[in-house]
Amino acid sequence: MTTDMEPASVDGNDSPRQQTVTRSSTPDPSVDDLHHRLIGLVRAQPWFMAALAAVRGLQLAPWCIGAGAVRNLVWDALHGHVAPALPNDVDVAFFDPLDLSPARDAVLQRRLAAALPDVPWEVTNQAGVHLWFEHVFGHAVPPLQSLEDAVASWPEYATAVGLRLEADDALTVIAPHGLQDLFDGVVRRNPARVSVETYRQRVAQKRYTERWPKVRVVPA
């Protein structure tokens, strides 16, 4: 189970083998600029690139690293933190409806821990989230239909972002709600699956503005 999946700017210019495949519902012309900025920040962080390479090595079906790891990376950069710390969890999401066994998630997590033991891995098959969601969050949800569907359901729009390193080293950005809240430093409830009560608990627990004073929390 995960923490963030359940809800100074840097410009990155891609070479021909580093093009992004983006999935965003935001038709704003600034979207491409935000995608390039995100890619630049990710490529500038050796630990993040190593983590992406490690997950790629598992040869999973659709996958990404997302949620808090991406949020922390961007907000640390926006606040000028020179040496950003690792997040509490590095959330690895993948989608495989053919094997919903929690044991498989555990095996994958152990393989990643063996490859990069200093990374706080958290691996979750998003195709099986509906099996435990009610027990954890108090209300039932239907099965997710895809990895993109899963990312779109994460708790805040700023955390509903994932990245995948492709075989040719291109970066795929999955951002169903766009990247504006992420780069504006806005914590805003995503009502897709997260209740008002859960959102308020998250805001109180995570204390975003202590680490990132410029962040604005939208009340629910």
N, C-alpha and C positions, 0 to 999 in steps of 0.2 A: 504494500500500500504506500501511497506517496503523500508528500506534503503539499506540493503546489500543483500537481496535475489534476487534482479533483476540485478540482478547483483550486566632459569636454568632447565634442563630436569628432569622430574619425571618419574620413572618407575612404572607401575601398573601391578601387577600380579593378574589375575582373579582366583577366586575360581570356582569350577564346575558350580555354579549357576550364574557366571558372565562372561560367555563366550561371545565373540563378534561375530556378524554375519556381515561380511564386504562385501561391494560391491565396488570393485576397479578394474580398468582396468590396474593397474600397477603390472607387474609380478616380481617385484624386491623382493629378499629375505628379505630386510630390512622393507618391508611393515608391517609385523606382529609386529616388534619392535615399529614402529611409532604408530600403533593402540594401543598397550599396553601403550605407553607413553601418548597418548591422553586420554585414559580411566583413567589412574592414575591422570592426571590433573583434569579431570571432577569430579572424586570421591572425590578429596581433597577440592573441593569448595562447601561448604554447600548450598550456594544460588543457584548454578547451579543444584544440585541434587534436591533441593526443587522445582525448576522451572520444571524440568523434571517430577517429581511426580505429580505436579499440572496439567500439560498437559495430562499426562496419565489418570488422573481422568476424563477427558472429554470423554474418550472412543471413540475417533475418529478412522476413518479408518487409513491408513498409515499416519504417522506424524513424525515430528522431530523438534528439536530446532537447528538452524544452522546459517550459514553466520557469521555476525559480532560478535555475542556472543561467538562463538567458536574461531574465529580468535583472538579476544581480550584476551580471556583466555590463549591461547597458547603464544601469543607474550608478554603479561605481565609476564608470567612465564619465558620466555626466556630472558627477560630483568631484571629479579630479582625484579620486583615490589612486595613488601611484601603484600601490601593491595590493590589489584586491584579493581578499581571502576566498578560499573555496566556499561554495554554498554548503548549507547543512546537508542537502541532498542533491545529487545529480540525477535527475529523473530521465530514465530511458523508457520511452513509450514505443510499443510496436503493436501490430494488429495481425492476429492469426486466429480466426474462428475455428480452426480445425483442432487446436489443442489449447484448452482453457485451464489446464492443470496449474495450480499454484506452484507445484513442484518444479515445473519447467522454468517459471520465472526465477525460482531460487537457484536453479542450476546455472542459468544465464548470468545471474548476479554474481555467483561464485567465480565464474570464468572471467568476468570483468575485474573482479577484485584481485584475482591472480595476476592479471595483466597489468593493472594499475592499482595497487593496494592503497594508495593514499587518497584515492577518489571515493567519496561517500555515495556509492552507487545505490540506486533504487530502480528496479526493473518491474514494469507492469504491462501485461498484455491487455490492451484496451478493449479487446473483444470480450473480455470476461468481467469488466467492471460492474456490470449489472448484477452479477452474482453475489457481490458483497456490499454494494453501495448502500442498500437499505439498512443493513446491520450497522454500518459505520455512521451514516448521515441521517438515518431516521425516515427516509422515504424511498419508495421503489422508483426505478428508472428503467426505460426500455433498453434493449441492447444497442450499442453503438454500431454503425454500419461501415465505418472506415477509420483510418488514422486521422484524416482531416476532420471527420465528424467528432472524433475524440478531442482533438486539439481545440475545436470550436466550443467545447463544453467546459473547458477549464475555468477556474473560479473567477478570475478577473480578466478583462480584455488585455491588460498588460502582460499577463502570464500565458495567454492563449497563443503562444508562439513556439515553434520548434524548428530545429535545423538538422539536416542530414548531409553527411559527406558521401558523395557518389563515387562510383568506381574510378571515374576520371578526375577525381578531386574537385569537381564542381560542388558548390554548396546549394542545397535546396532549402528555401525558406518556406515554411508552412505558417501562414498568418491569416486565418479565415476572417478575422475582424480588423485586419490591418495592423499597422505598427505605430499609429499616432499616439495612443495612450502610453505605450512603452517609452517612446522618446520624449513625450511631454511630461513624464513622471506622474502619471495619474493612476490611482488605485480606484477602479470602478467595478462594481459587481456585475458579473455576467450571469443573467438570470436563467440561462439555459438549464442548469442543473443545481445551482447553489442557492440554498434558501437564504433569506435575509438574516436569520439567526446564525447560520454557519458563516456567512460573510462577516457579520459583526464580530464573531468569535475569532476569525482569522485576523481581522484588523487589530483587535486587542492583543492577540498572541504575538503577532509578528512585529508590531511596533515599528512600522516602516519609517516613520519620520525621525526616529532616533538615529538610524544609520544614514538615512538620506533626507536631510532637512528640507530640500526643495520639493519633495514629493507632496502631492495633494491627494488627500483621501476624500472620495465622494461618499457622503453618508447614505445609508440605505434605511 
